[in-house]
């Protein structure tokens, strides 16, 4: 089992959410085919670029996949504290990481941000490390597309004060936690 992590930031709600999708890496090609069939263009899906009908179709496809997803939301009091909120969310996620998860792939960001992630995760992995991790470009890893949809849809509900279970992911979304406002 591997974990795939993406984030969603809602500055207006001072919320930084990270989403973890737990899946077998061999599922990637099936995910690529199924999600690309939903997108009306030749690009990889991205939640913020899709219209409402496409978002609904993506949610429906993801809810039918043999995966599990979790979302962890942390608050920041000012924009310069977003990375601290991310570090707390990643720490929370790792503390609840299922024991069989040996590999984690995070969406690649700016080099200094990825370096910060490596410091956080390196400290949490332990010695010997109980998991390995890497960053990958979202466009090249279909399971990161799933993480994008899961975390973006769920974080939007959290930011609006709505119930995340209403997003439509059903039992795929196994855990949602959020720091209080």
N, CA and C of each residue as an Amber inpcrd file, in Angstrom:
protein
   543
   0.8470000  -1.1770000   0.0000000   0.0000000   0.0000000   0.0000000
   0.8950000   1.2430000   0.0000000   0.4850000   2.2390000  -0.7520000
   1.2260000   3.4950000  -0.8160000   0.2620000   4.6380000  -0.5140000
   0.8160000   5.7550000  -0.0780000   0.0300000   6.9450000   0.2040000
   0.3720000   8.0420000  -0.7830000  -0.6460000   8.7610000  -1.2300000
  -0.4820000   9.8470000  -2.1820000  -1.0790000  11.1010000  -1.5590000
  -0.2890000  12.1770000  -1.4790000  -0.6790000  13.3550000  -0.7120000
  -0.7200000  14.5990000  -1.5890000  -1.8160000  15.3520000  -1.4470000
  -1.9510000  16.6710000  -2.0670000  -2.5610000  17.6080000  -1.0320000
  -2.5730000  18.8970000  -1.3490000  -3.0800000  19.8800000  -0.4050000
  -4.1260000  20.7900000  -1.0300000  -4.8500000  21.4750000  -0.1450000
  -5.8160000  22.4880000  -0.5530000  -5.7510000  23.5980000   0.4850000
  -5.5720000  24.8250000   0.0100000  -5.4280000  25.9730000   0.9060000
  -6.6210000  26.8990000   0.7110000  -7.2500000  27.2780000   1.8130000
  -8.3820000  28.2120000   1.7900000  -8.0230000  29.3910000   2.6900000
  -7.4020000  30.3940000   2.0920000  -6.9230000  31.5520000   2.8320000
  -8.0620000  32.2710000   3.5480000  -9.2200000  32.3880000   2.8930000
 -10.3550000  33.0760000   3.5110000 -10.8160000  32.3960000   4.7920000
 -10.6880000  31.0950000   4.8890000 -11.0790000  30.3390000   6.0800000
  -9.8630000  30.0020000   6.9520000  -8.6830000  30.4540000   6.5430000
  -7.4230000  30.1750000   7.2440000  -7.2550000  28.6700000   7.4840000
  -7.4470000  27.9150000   6.4090000  -7.4090000  26.4580000   6.4790000
  -6.4110000  25.8870000   5.4800000  -5.5430000  25.0270000   5.9820000
  -4.6100000  24.2900000   5.1400000  -4.9410000  22.8100000   5.3410000
  -5.3570000  22.1520000   4.2880000  -5.7250000  20.7410000   4.3840000
  -4.7950000  19.8930000   3.5380000  -4.4200000  18.7430000   4.0650000
  -3.6840000  17.7570000   3.2850000  -4.5540000  16.5140000   3.1980000
  -4.5570000  15.9220000   2.0270000  -5.3370000  14.7160000   1.8040000
  -4.4150000  13.5620000   1.4880000  -4.7350000  12.4140000   2.0450000
  -3.9780000  11.1870000   1.8330000  -4.8830000  10.1740000   1.1600000
  -4.4420000   9.6590000   0.0260000  -5.1450000   8.5640000  -0.6380000
  -4.2800000   7.3270000  -0.4900000  -4.8630000   6.2840000   0.0680000
  -4.1710000   5.0090000   0.2350000  -4.6240000   4.0780000  -0.8790000
  -3.6630000   3.6200000  -1.6720000  -3.9890000   2.7890000  -2.8300000
  -2.7870000   1.9440000  -3.2100000  -3.0620000   0.8760000  -3.9320000
  -1.9750000   0.0780000  -4.4870000  -1.4600000   0.8170000  -5.7220000
  -0.1520000   1.0260000  -5.8440000   0.3940000   1.7660000  -6.9940000
   0.0100000   1.1830000  -8.3550000  -0.2920000  -0.1030000  -8.4330000
  -0.6730000  -0.7270000  -9.7050000  -2.0140000  -0.2030000 -10.2190000
  -2.7550000   0.4810000  -9.3730000  -4.0450000   1.0450000  -9.7560000
  -3.9010000   2.3020000 -10.6260000  -2.6970000   2.8490000 -10.7150000
  -2.4650000   4.1260000 -11.3920000  -2.9700000   4.1600000 -12.8400000
  -2.7070000   3.1290000 -13.5960000  -3.1080000   3.1580000 -15.0140000
  -4.6230000   3.1150000 -15.1680000  -5.3030000   2.3360000 -14.3520000
  -6.7640000   2.3150000 -14.4000000  -7.3260000   3.6910000 -14.0250000
  -6.7400000   4.3150000 -13.0090000  -7.1660000   5.6560000 -12.5950000
  -6.9650000   6.6420000 -13.7380000  -5.8120000   6.5660000 -14.3990000
  -5.5330000   7.4720000 -15.5230000  -6.6380000   7.3500000 -16.5820000
  -6.9700000   6.1360000 -16.9660000  -7.9850000   5.9200000 -17.9970000
  -9.3560000   6.4220000 -17.5570000  -9.7470000   6.0800000 -16.3340000
 -11.0820000   6.4380000 -15.8630000 -11.2550000   7.9440000 -15.6670000
 -10.2570000   8.5960000 -15.0910000 -10.3980000  10.0340000 -14.8520000
 -10.2120000  10.8430000 -16.1320000  -9.3340000  10.4030000 -17.0160000
  -9.1660000  11.1100000 -18.2920000 -10.4250000  10.9950000 -19.1490000
 -11.1840000   9.9380000 -18.9940000 -12.4350000   9.7840000 -19.7380000
 -13.4820000  10.8030000 -19.2860000 -13.3320000  11.3290000 -18.0880000
 -14.2760000  12.3080000 -17.5370000 -13.9320000  13.7300000 -17.9740000
 -12.6630000  13.9840000 -18.2170000 -12.1880000  15.3330000 -18.5320000
 -12.4200000  15.6450000 -20.0020000 -13.0190000  16.7940000 -20.2840000
 -13.3090000  17.1340000 -21.6820000 -12.1060000  17.6720000 -22.4680000
 -10.8860000  17.4950000 -21.9470000  -9.6930000  17.9500000 -22.6660000
  -8.5900000  16.9050000 -22.5090000  -7.4480000  17.1790000 -23.0880000
  -6.3540000  16.1990000 -23.0750000  -5.3990000  16.3930000 -21.8980000
  -5.7840000  17.1370000 -20.9130000  -4.9000000  17.3810000 -19.7660000
  -5.3190000  16.5340000 -18.5670000  -4.4580000  16.5120000 -17.5800000
  -4.7810000  15.8170000 -16.3280000  -5.8460000  16.6170000 -15.5750000
  -6.7360000  15.9470000 -14.8690000  -7.7610000  16.6710000 -14.1150000
  -7.1590000  17.4540000 -12.9460000  -7.7280000  18.5990000 -12.6730000
  -7.3550000  19.4010000 -11.5080000  -8.6210000  20.0750000 -11.0000000
  -8.9550000  19.8460000  -9.7510000 -10.2270000  20.2740000  -9.1620000
 -10.5520000  21.7320000  -9.4690000  -9.6000000  22.6180000  -9.2630000
  -9.8770000  24.0490000  -9.4060000 -10.1520000  24.4610000 -10.8590000
  -9.8030000  23.6250000 -11.8190000 -10.0070000  23.9640000 -13.2270000
 -11.2710000  23.3520000 -13.8230000 -11.9920000  22.5690000 -13.0350000
 -13.1370000  21.8420000 -13.5820000 -14.4610000  22.5460000 -13.2820000
 -15.4300000  22.3520000 -14.1780000 -16.7690000  22.8880000 -13.9350000
 -17.5410000  21.9190000 -13.0320000 -18.7130000  22.3350000 -12.5830000
 -19.5040000  21.5360000 -11.6320000 -19.8450000  20.1400000 -12.1500000
 -20.3020000  19.9760000 -13.4080000 -20.6090000  18.6170000 -13.8730000
 -19.3710000  17.7030000 -13.9180000 -18.2280000  18.2590000 -14.3080000
 -17.0010000  17.4610000 -14.3560000 -16.5640000  17.0820000 -12.9440000
 -16.6760000  18.0140000 -12.0080000 -16.3360000  17.7170000 -10.6130000
 -17.2140000  16.5860000 -10.0790000 -18.4920000  16.6430000 -10.3580000
 -19.4110000  15.5930000  -9.9010000 -19.0330000  14.2410000 -10.5060000
 -18.6710000  14.2370000 -11.7760000 -18.2740000  12.9910000 -12.4400000
 -16.9630000  12.4500000 -11.8530000 -16.0340000  13.3400000 -11.5350000
 -14.7730000  12.9090000 -10.9130000 -15.0390000  12.2730000  -9.5530000
 -15.8730000  12.9160000  -8.7540000 -16.2240000  12.3780000  -7.4330000
 -16.8460000  10.9870000  -7.5860000 -17.7340000  10.8420000  -8.5440000
 -18.4110000   9.5560000  -8.7510000 -17.3990000   8.4640000  -9.1180000
 -16.4820000   8.7720000 -10.0190000 -15.4570000   7.7900000 -10.4120000
 -14.5780000   7.4260000  -9.2200000 -14.1490000   8.4230000  -8.4680000
 -13.2530000   8.1760000  -7.3390000 -13.9530000   7.3580000  -6.2580000
 -15.2340000   7.6270000  -6.0260000 -15.9840000   6.8840000  -5.0090000
 -16.1030000   5.4040000  -5.3530000 -15.9120000   5.0590000  -6.6220000
 -16.0300000   3.6510000  -7.0310000 -14.6780000   2.9280000  -7.0600000
 -13.5990000   3.6310000  -6.7500000 -12.2690000   3.0160000  -6.7760000
 -11.9780000   2.2530000  -5.4780000 -11.1380000   1.2210000  -5.5460000
 -10.7580000   0.4780000  -4.3400000  -9.6400000   1.1930000  -3.5750000
  -9.9800000   2.3390000  -3.0070000  -9.0260000   3.1710000  -2.2760000
  -9.6450000   3.6110000  -0.9580000  -8.8160000   4.2170000  -0.1490000
  -9.2640000   4.8380000   1.0950000  -8.6350000   6.2180000   1.1410000
  -9.3550000   7.1900000   1.6810000  -8.8390000   8.5570000   1.7270000
  -9.0600000   9.1700000   3.1040000  -8.1550000  10.0700000   3.4620000
  -8.2170000  10.7940000   4.7270000  -7.8470000  12.2430000   4.4640000
  -8.4470000  13.1470000   5.2450000  -8.1380000  14.5680000   5.1030000
  -7.8810000  15.1480000   6.4930000  -6.8260000  15.9550000   6.5790000
  -6.4100000  16.5840000   7.8310000  -6.3100000  18.0860000   7.6020000
  -7.0840000  18.8690000   8.3400000  -7.0880000  20.3090000   8.1770000
  -6.5020000  21.0140000   9.3850000  -5.5970000  21.9460000   9.1360000
  -4.9940000  22.7400000  10.2030000  -5.1560000  24.2220000   9.8740000
  -5.2720000  25.0160000  10.9090000  -5.5290000  26.4550000  10.7650000
  -4.2280000  27.2520000  10.7970000  -4.2540000  28.3990000  10.1420000
  -3.1420000  29.3500000  10.2300000  -3.7380000  30.7310000  10.4830000
  -3.0570000  31.5020000  11.3400000  -3.6060000  32.8010000  11.7140000
  -3.2600000  33.9110000  10.7290000  -2.1940000  33.7310000   9.9700000
  -1.8310000  34.6970000   8.9160000  -1.1350000  33.9400000   7.7920000
  -1.1650000  34.4840000   6.5970000  -0.6260000  33.7600000   5.4310000
   0.8060000  33.2420000   5.5860000   1.6550000  33.9560000   6.2920000
   3.0370000  33.5030000   6.4450000   3.1480000  32.2420000   7.3070000
   2.0670000  31.8120000   7.9280000   2.0770000  30.6350000   8.7890000
   1.4910000  29.4000000   8.1000000   1.2590000  29.4920000   6.7850000
   0.6900000  28.3520000   6.0610000   1.5780000  27.1160000   6.1250000
   2.8850000  27.2800000   5.9770000   3.7890000  26.1230000   5.9950000
   3.8070000  25.4590000   7.3660000   3.6420000  26.2480000   8.4300000
   3.5630000  25.6600000   9.7700000   2.2830000  24.8200000   9.8940000
   1.1850000  25.3180000   9.3210000  -0.0690000  24.5540000   9.3230000
   0.1060000  23.2700000   8.5180000   0.7990000  23.3360000   7.3900000
   1.0590000  22.1300000   6.5930000   1.8690000  21.1200000   7.4030000
   2.8980000  21.5970000   8.1020000   3.7350000  20.7050000   8.9020000
   2.9020000  20.0090000   9.9860000   2.0030000  20.7430000  10.6170000
   1.1390000  20.1300000  11.6320000   0.2170000  19.0930000  11.0020000
  -0.3430000  19.4290000   9.8410000  -1.2470000  18.4930000   9.1580000
  -0.4970000  17.2250000   8.7310000   0.7130000  17.3750000   8.1970000
   1.5080000  16.2030000   7.8130000   1.8630000  15.3570000   9.0400000
   2.1870000  16.0220000  10.1400000   2.5030000  15.2980000  11.3680000
   1.3040000  14.4920000  11.8370000   0.1430000  15.1020000  11.8410000
  -1.0990000  14.4370000  12.2370000  -1.3630000  13.2360000  11.3290000
  -1.2110000  13.4510000  10.0260000  -1.4140000  12.3870000   9.0370000
  -0.4750000  11.2080000   9.3080000   0.8040000  11.4960000   9.5210000
   1.7930000  10.4340000   9.7390000   1.5230000   9.7010000  11.0490000
   1.0710000  10.4230000  12.0680000   0.7530000   9.7710000  13.3390000
  -0.3820000   8.7580000  13.1830000  -1.2530000   8.9560000  12.1830000
  -2.3580000   8.0390000  11.9390000  -2.1500000   7.1670000  10.7020000
  -0.9500000   7.1730000  10.1640000  -0.6460000   6.4060000   8.9540000
  -0.7860000   4.9080000   9.2330000  -1.5990000   4.2090000   8.4370000
  -1.7290000   2.7610000   8.6320000  -0.3700000   2.0650000   8.5200000
  -0.1720000   1.0500000   9.3570000   1.1100000   0.3670000   9.4540000
   1.6360000  -0.2370000   8.1710000   0.7710000  -0.6300000   7.2680000
   1.2160000  -1.2530000   6.0310000   1.6510000  -0.2720000   4.9520000
   1.6100000   1.0200000   5.2340000   1.9860000   2.0360000   4.2450000
   3.4940000   2.2390000   4.3050000   4.1660000   1.8320000   3.2360000
   5.6310000   1.8890000   3.2070000   6.1780000   2.9700000   2.2790000
   5.3280000   3.5670000   1.4610000   5.7910000   4.5610000   0.4910000
   4.7860000   5.6970000   0.4420000   5.2790000   6.9320000   0.4590000
   4.4290000   8.1160000   0.3730000   4.9300000   8.9800000  -0.7690000
   4.0050000   9.4300000  -1.6120000   4.3230000  10.3320000  -2.7180000
   3.5480000  11.6190000  -2.4850000   4.2620000  12.7290000  -2.4400000
   3.6470000  14.0410000  -2.2590000   3.6810000  14.8050000  -3.5720000
   2.6840000  15.6450000  -3.7900000   2.6960000  16.5110000  -4.9610000
   3.8770000  17.4650000  -4.8570000   4.6260000  17.5250000  -5.9290000
   5.7890000  18.3970000  -5.9920000   5.3530000  19.8550000  -5.9410000
   6.0820000  20.6460000  -5.1430000   5.8190000  22.0860000  -5.0560000
   7.1260000  22.8100000  -5.3670000   7.3380000  23.9850000  -4.8310000
   8.6100000  24.6830000  -5.0330000   9.7110000  23.9560000  -4.2660000
  10.9480000  24.0930000  -4.7320000  12.0670000  23.3450000  -4.1710000
  12.2190000  23.5750000  -2.6570000  12.1170000  24.8120000  -2.1950000
  12.2880000  25.0740000  -0.7640000  11.1220000  24.4910000   0.0490000
   9.9200000  24.4450000  -0.5320000   8.7780000  23.8430000   0.1480000
   8.9490000  22.3170000   0.2450000   9.4310000  21.7050000  -0.8310000
   9.6890000  20.2600000  -0.8040000  10.7770000  19.9260000   0.2160000
  11.7780000  20.7910000   0.3290000  12.8430000  20.5920000   1.3090000
  12.2640000  20.6350000   2.7360000  11.3320000  21.5570000   2.9660000
  10.6730000  21.6490000   4.2730000   9.8970000  20.3600000   4.5630000
   9.1710000  19.8580000   3.5590000   8.4530000  18.5790000   3.7200000
   9.4170000  17.4550000   4.1040000  10.5710000  17.4070000   3.4460000
  11.5380000  16.3420000   3.7240000  12.0460000  16.4180000   5.1610000
  12.2320000  17.6420000   5.6810000  12.6530000  17.7820000   7.0780000
  11.5650000  17.2530000   8.0200000  10.3160000  17.6260000   7.7320000
   9.2040000  17.1770000   8.5790000   9.0700000  15.6590000   8.5160000
   9.0050000  15.1150000   7.3090000   8.7880000  13.6730000   7.1450000
   9.9900000  12.8490000   7.6090000  11.1870000  13.3610000   7.3840000
  12.3840000  12.6540000   7.8270000  12.3940000  12.4660000   9.3310000
  11.9680000  13.4920000  10.0490000  11.8960000  13.3920000  11.5040000
  10.8140000  12.4350000  11.9740000   9.7560000  12.3050000  11.2050000
   8.6400000  11.4370000  11.5860000   8.8220000   9.9830000  11.1610000
   9.6650000   9.7540000  10.1710000   9.8380000   8.3950000   9.6410000
  10.5320000   7.4790000  10.6460000  11.4040000   8.0420000  11.4740000
  12.1070000   7.2540000  12.4700000  13.3390000   6.5730000  11.8970000
  14.0250000   5.8250000  12.7770000  15.2300000   5.0820000  12.3850000
  15.1380000   3.6830000  12.9280000  15.1780000   2.6670000  12.1160000
  15.1450000   2.7630000  10.6620000  13.8050000   3.3350000  10.2140000
  13.7890000   3.9410000   9.0330000  12.5470000   4.5820000   8.5920000
  11.4200000   3.5690000   8.4070000  10.2370000   3.8960000   8.9300000
   9.0860000   2.9910000   8.7680000   8.3810000   3.2230000   7.4450000
   8.7600000   4.3000000   6.7220000   8.2310000   4.5460000   5.3830000
   9.2510000   5.3870000   4.6160000   9.1540000   5.3380000   3.3000000
   9.9650000   6.1900000   2.4320000   9.0370000   7.1870000   1.7700000
   9.5890000   8.2710000   1.2500000   8.7630000   9.3080000   0.6560000
   9.5050000   9.9970000  -0.4880000   8.7220000  10.5720000  -1.3770000
   9.2860000  11.3290000  -2.4880000   8.2460000  12.3380000  -2.9550000
   8.6980000  13.2730000  -3.7700000   7.8030000  14.2410000  -4.4090000
   7.7300000  13.8920000  -5.8910000   6.5710000  14.1150000  -6.4840000
   6.3850000  13.8420000  -7.9140000   5.5030000  14.9300000  -8.5170000
   5.7090000  15.2320000  -9.7960000   4.8180000  16.1860000 -10.4640000
   3.4180000  15.5870000 -10.5510000   2.4400000  16.3680000 -10.1960000
   1.0560000  15.8940000 -10.1890000   0.6270000  15.3630000 -11.5590000
   1.0150000  16.0300000 -12.6140000   0.5780000  15.6530000 -13.9550000
   1.0110000  14.2370000 -14.3410000   2.0680000  13.7330000 -13.7220000
   2.5940000  12.4180000 -14.1030000   2.1160000  11.2690000 -13.2140000
   1.4140000  11.5790000 -12.1250000   0.9990000  10.5330000 -11.1940000
  -0.5140000  10.5790000 -10.9820000  -1.2590000   9.6900000 -11.6370000
  -2.7250000   9.7040000 -11.5500000  -3.2860000   9.5760000 -10.1350000
  -2.5880000   8.9020000  -9.2480000  -3.1060000   8.7890000  -7.8880000
  -2.9940000  10.1100000  -7.1250000  -2.1170000  11.0030000  -7.5980000
  -2.1020000  12.3630000  -7.0430000  -3.3110000  13.1590000  -7.5380000
  -3.8260000  12.8210000  -8.7200000  -5.0600000  13.4690000  -9.2110000
  -6.2010000  13.1480000  -8.2540000  -6.2300000  11.8920000  -7.8170000
  -7.2730000  11.4610000  -6.8780000  -7.1320000  12.2350000  -5.5690000
  -5.8940000  12.3510000  -5.0810000  -5.6600000  13.1000000  -3.8380000
  -6.1020000  14.5540000  -3.9890000  -5.8690000  15.1410000  -5.1610000
  -6.2930000  16.5260000  -5.4190000  -7.8100000  16.6590000  -5.3050000
  -8.5330000  15.7720000  -5.9290000  -9.9960000  15.8330000  -5.9060000
 -10.5130000  15.6110000  -4.4860000  -9.9710000  14.6270000  -3.8040000
 -10.4220000  14.3130000  -2.4470000 -10.1800000  15.4860000  -1.5080000
  -8.9450000  15.9760000  -1.4650000  -8.6390000  17.0420000  -0.5070000
  -9.3200000  18.3520000  -0.8860000  -9.3960000  18.6640000  -2.1650000
 -10.0090000  19.9290000  -2.5760000 -11.5070000  19.9620000  -2.2930000
 -12.1840000  18.8840000  -2.6130000 -13.6340000  18.8470000  -2.3660000
 -13.9470000  18.8420000  -0.8760000 -13.1780000  18.0960000  -0.1110000
 -13.4160000  18.0040000   1.3240000 -13.0340000  19.3030000   2.0380000
 -11.9050000  19.8950000   1.6640000 -11.4740000  21.1450000   2.2960000
 -12.4620000  22.2730000   2.0030000 -13.0210000  22.2720000   0.8130000
 -14.0350000  23.2840000   0.4750000 -15.2240000  23.1680000   1.4320000
 -15.6740000  21.9490000   1.6820000 -16.7800000  21.7420000   2.6180000
 -16.3870000  22.2100000   4.0190000 -15.1770000  21.8680000   4.4630000
 -14.7160000  22.3070000   5.7830000 -14.6520000  23.8230000   5.8670000
 -14.1350000  24.4720000   4.8220000 -14.0160000  25.9270000   4.8080000
 -15.3740000  26.6120000   4.8640000 -16.3810000  25.9790000   4.2660000
 -17.7300000  26.5470000   4.2580000 -18.5510000  26.1350000   5.4820000
 -17.9560000  25.3120000   6.3510000 -18.6700000  24.8410000   7.5310000
 -19.7110000  23.7800000   7.2230000 -19.5420000  23.1030000   6.0850000
 -20.4730000  22.0490000   5.6800000 -19.9530000  20.6820000   6.1120000
 -20.8210000  19.7260000   6.1020000 -20.4670000  18.3580000   6.4810000
 -19.7000000  17.6880000   5.3270000 -18.4430000  17.2580000   5.5600000
 -17.6460000  16.6250000   4.4920000 -18.2780000  15.3580000   3.9150000
 -19.1100000  14.6780000   4.6840000 -19.7330000  13.4530000   4.1710000
 -20.6850000  13.7480000   3.0170000 -21.0810000  15.0030000   2.8530000
 -21.9920000  15.3750000   1.7760000 -21.2810000  15.5910000   0.4400000
 -19.9650000  15.4840000   0.4370000 -19.1820000  15.6810000  -0.7840000
 -19.5090000  14.6170000  -1.8280000 -19.8510000  13.4070000  -1.3710000
 -20.2140000  12.3420000  -2.2950000 -19.1960000  11.2280000  -2.4080000
 -18.1570000  11.2640000  -1.5860000 -17.1230000  10.2370000  -1.6570000
 -17.5000000   8.9570000  -0.9200000 -18.5680000   8.9980000  -0.1620000
 -19.0470000   7.8050000   0.5360000 -18.0070000   7.2080000   1.4450000
 -17.9040000   5.8800000   1.4260000 -16.9870000   5.1790000   2.3220000
 -15.5210000   5.3310000   1.9150000 -15.2720000   5.9110000   0.7450000
 -13.8890000   6.1730000   0.3370000 -13.2150000   7.1150000   1.3260000
 -13.9650000   8.0860000   1.8170000 -13.4370000   9.0620000   2.7700000
 -13.5710000   8.4640000   4.1700000 -12.4770000   7.8900000   4.6610000
 -12.5320000   7.1550000   5.9260000 -12.2590000   8.0200000   7.1500000
 -11.6710000   9.2100000   6.9560000 -11.3830000  10.0700000   8.1020000
 -11.2690000  11.5200000   7.6460000 -11.8750000  12.4120000   8.4140000
 -11.7020000  13.8540000   8.2220000 -11.5170000  14.4630000   9.5960000
 -10.4090000  15.1660000   9.7760000 -10.1590000  15.8690000  11.0130000
  -9.7880000  17.2990000  10.7020000 -10.2170000  18.2170000  11.5710000
  -9.9190000  19.6280000  11.3380000  -9.7460000  20.3290000  12.6790000
  -8.6870000  21.1150000  12.7870000  -8.5060000  21.9250000  13.9820000
  -9.6740000  22.9050000  14.0910000 -10.1320000  23.1940000  15.2940000
 -11.2330000  24.1520000  15.4470000 -10.7960000  25.5670000  15.0700000
 -11.7760000  26.3910000  14.7390000 -11.4570000  27.7850000  14.3790000
 -11.1720000  28.6130000  15.5940000
